[in-house]
Structure formats: C-alpha cells, structure tokens
Amino acid sequence: MLRIGLTGGIASGKSVVAAHLLERGAVLVDADALAREVVEPGTEGLQRIAEEFGAGMLDDGGRLDRARLGAAVFGNPERLAALNAIVHPLVRARAAAITAAAPGDAVVVQDIPLLVETGQGSSFHLVVVVDAPDDVRLQRMLEHRGMTREAARARMDAQATRGDRLAAADAVLDNSGTVQHLLVQVDRLWDGRLVPFARNLAAGQRAARNGGPVLEPHRADWAQQAARIGARIAAAAPEQILAVDHIGSTAVPGLSAKDVIDLQVAVPDLAVAAAIAPLLSAAGFPAVRDVEADTPKPNAPDQGEWLKRFHANADPCRAVNVHVRAHGSAGWRYALMFRDWLRSDPSARSLYEAHKAELAAEHAGPDSTRSYAEAKEPWFTDVAWPLMAAWARATGWEPPSYGS
C-alpha cells in the first residue's frame, strides 16, 4: 500500500485536504482523532496521564480535562515532553494497526500535525505539506477561531517553522487562496501521482519515464531531495544498509543534468542486496534488474567487482535510480570517486558537461535515454578513468569509511 504523511501548520487547511482525500478514496488515519481515542476513560493512556500529572487532570465524570492539561504543559517543554512520551507511542501503535488492516492497493493518508517535529517523514512513501504564508494563517486564526494575536502567535511558534515543513515535503499544496483552488490541487495530486504510484507499488514496477535525455541547469534542491529520499531508503533496512550516498550528475553543484536522482546504497555484499530487495520495493523502489555489471575500467579487479542490483522509483513524479553495490567493491568506489572528482575540479566538470551535451543532442528523442547512457560508457573508461585516478593519487582521496 501507499503510505502518505499529511501535515501542515495550524490554520493551513490540512483538515480540508484530509477530508477531500477521504472522499476520493483514501484510507484516512487522523492523528488528532487517535490522540483523543487513546485517552478515553478506561484506557492505558488516561491512566498513565493521571499517574504522571495527577488525578486533578480528570473531570467529575472521570474524563480528561483537556483545558487543564493544556495549561499544565503549554510553555513547559519538560512537561510537554512527558505528555508526548505517553500519547505519541499509543497513537503510532493505533495508526499502525489501522494501516495494517487496509487493502494492499490502498492509499493510506496519515494526518499528523507534528509530523515534522517528531521526525516521521522517512516512515512514508511521500510527505504532503499543506502550506500557507504565516500572515495568512495568523489572520485565519484571528477571524475564524476567535483567538487573540498573542495566542495565535504562541501556537504557531510552538510548531515547526514554515521553512522546515517545506524542506520535508515531497509535495506542497498551496492554500494561500480559495478552498476551490486548494481542492483542484488535491485532485491533481490524487489522479496524477497518488493513484499511479499506488498502482505501481502494488504491481512491483517502476514508474514509466517519458522523454529523452534533456539536460537542465543544476538545481539546488536536488541535494535536499536526495537526502530526504536517501533517509527513506535507509529506513527500509537499517540493519543491512551501511549508507546511502547521492551520486551522479545531480550530486555535483554547477553541473547540468537530467532531472534524475541517483543514489548508491552500500551493503556488505550482494547476498544482502538480494535479501533487502523486497524491502526496497515495499519502500517504493522496486527492482528493475536483479544483477547487472557496470563497465569494468582499465587495470581494475575482476568482473565481479562491478556487479550491482538496480532499483528505480515507483513514483511517477520523481525519477530515482538506486544502485545497490557491495561496500568496498570497485563499482562502489568508482561512483564516489567520480562524484568527488567532478565536485573538486571545474575543468573536469566542464569536460563532462560538454560530452553530455553533445551526446544528448545526438540521442534526442522520446525513447533514447538508454542509448544516451550506453553512449557515455566509453568516455568513463577512456577519458574519465585516467584523469580521476591521477587526481585521486595526487590528492590522497579515499572513499568514506561509514564509521568503521
């Protein structure tokens, strides 16, 4: 199933989005509703709150007095942390149970106000953020919730910043305008991304890619996207994956590239790569080819040193290639050396960019991406290898140790 984390600041319109996704067919898991459910009378949550904060937090009917509890924790980080330590694990357990009961091809949307604050982004296939400028949200709280400016500001300040939420987002829904404008965006997201993503995920297949090798100027957000996606991959098999590194052209500032994020997953050996393949697929990165070989470079070890497993993203709106290689293998080392050489040497970047531009023009066309990639291979061996090997010797370059 496809798991979506939905979040947004107070008065951003998140509840409107959640309700519309439910109408479109999503399975909705509402964290606020669950937070109320797990502290109902007779629950473990309510008992633990009474033990931690005192019986005075209960009203005459034995129910939680939310206003009194809120006053006890608001502005007190230590007491708030104690409350969260009770409620959050219970909410997550209940959310996990609802998710596990959903159909295999479902789109499960978890509405989590504090998703960014609690660092849950890597638990989902996508994080969707409902966004509105701070001044717009403030005005809504004043007009529609009857809050004072000071109270509204305090609520906003207690949440993640707008910048932090946007940095965590795979998709952003702009709610600075009308409700209708917001709902149109939700429909577009559902029809164009969530439904086909869920379909690909259920079928265990990568998303189709259309278009030829179109190069675009380097984008600063590629590194941020790679880090976010890499964390998601690492979370799929934390005991087996040693590291996830951003490689390829999008990892080199200043270098034009196709809008495809390349990530290298380091594992102890290819047996582990095979074992985690189903976990990567469930995380949204199905296997494309079980085992394939990179082109061996001159004076390099045997063919086995260049083997890898190859996965790609099932998300139709974010192309990602995942190269799973054995830590310490020649192919693993080459990918990191090539990236670092290009990052450090402007002349190398210019040389490679000119070569790519020439080949992109030669292989323009809707179905020519693979031929473009194959045409680059001789350059990696004949031109890049001797230059970067000399650079590595001169600089003493070594690949990362990953803490070993």
Stockholm file with secondary structure:
# STOCKHOLM 1.0

chainA/1-404         MLRIGLTGGIASGKSVVAAHLLERGAVLVDADALAREVVEPGTEGLQRIAEEFGAGMLDDGGRLDRARLGAAVFGNPERLAALNAIVHPLVRARAAAITAAAPGDAVVVQDIPLLVETGQGSSFHLVVVVDAPDDVRLQRMLEHRGMTREAARARMDAQATRGDRLAAADAVLDNSGTVQHLLVQVDRLWDGRLVPFARNLAAGQRAARNGGPVLEPHRADWAQQAARIGARIAAAAPEQILAVDHIGSTAVPGLSAKDVIDLQVAVPDLAVAAAIAPLLSAAGFPAVRDVEADTPKPNAPDQGEWLKRFHANADPCRAVNVHVRAHGSAGWRYALMFRDWLRSDPSARSLYEAHKAELAAEHAGPDSTRSYAEAKEPWFTDVAWPLMAAWARATGWEPPSYGS
#=GR chainA/1-404 SS CEEEEEEECTTSSHHHHHHHHHHHTCEEEEHHHHHHHTTSTTSHHHHHHHHHHCGGGBCTTSSBCHHHHHHHHTTCHHHHHHHHHHHHHHHHHHHHHHHHTSCTTCEEEEECTTTTTTTCGGGSSEEEEEECCHHHHHHHHHHHSCCCHHHHHHHHHTSCCHHHHHHTCSEEEECSSCHHHHHHHHHHHIIIIIHHHHHHHHHTCCCCCCSCCCCBCCCTHHHHHHHHHHHHHHHHSTTTCCEEEEESGGGSTTCCBCSCEEEEEEESCHHHHHHHHHHHHHTTCCEEEEEEECCCCTTCCCGGGGEEEEEECCCTTSCEEEEEEETTCHHHHHHHHHHHHHHHCHHHHHHHHHHHHHHHHHTCSTTCHHHHHHHHHHHIIIIIHHHHHHHHHHHTCCCCCTTC
#=GC SS_cons         CEEEEEEECTTSSHHHHHHHHHHHTCEEEEHHHHHHHTTSTTSHHHHHHHHHHCGGGBCTTSSBCHHHHHHHHTTCHHHHHHHHHHHHHHHHHHHHHHHHTSCTTCEEEEECTTTTTTTCGGGSSEEEEEECCHHHHHHHHHHHSCCCHHHHHHHHHTSCCHHHHHHTCSEEEECSSCHHHHHHHHHHHIIIIIHHHHHHHHHTCCCCCCSCCCCBCCCTHHHHHHHHHHHHHHHHSTTTCCEEEEESGGGSTTCCBCSCEEEEEEESCHHHHHHHHHHHHHTTCCEEEEEEECCCCTTCCCGGGGEEEEEECCCTTSCEEEEEEETTCHHHHHHHHHHHHHHHCHHHHHHHHHHHHHHHHHTCSTTCHHHHHHHHHHHIIIIIHHHHHHHHHHHTCCCCCTTC
//
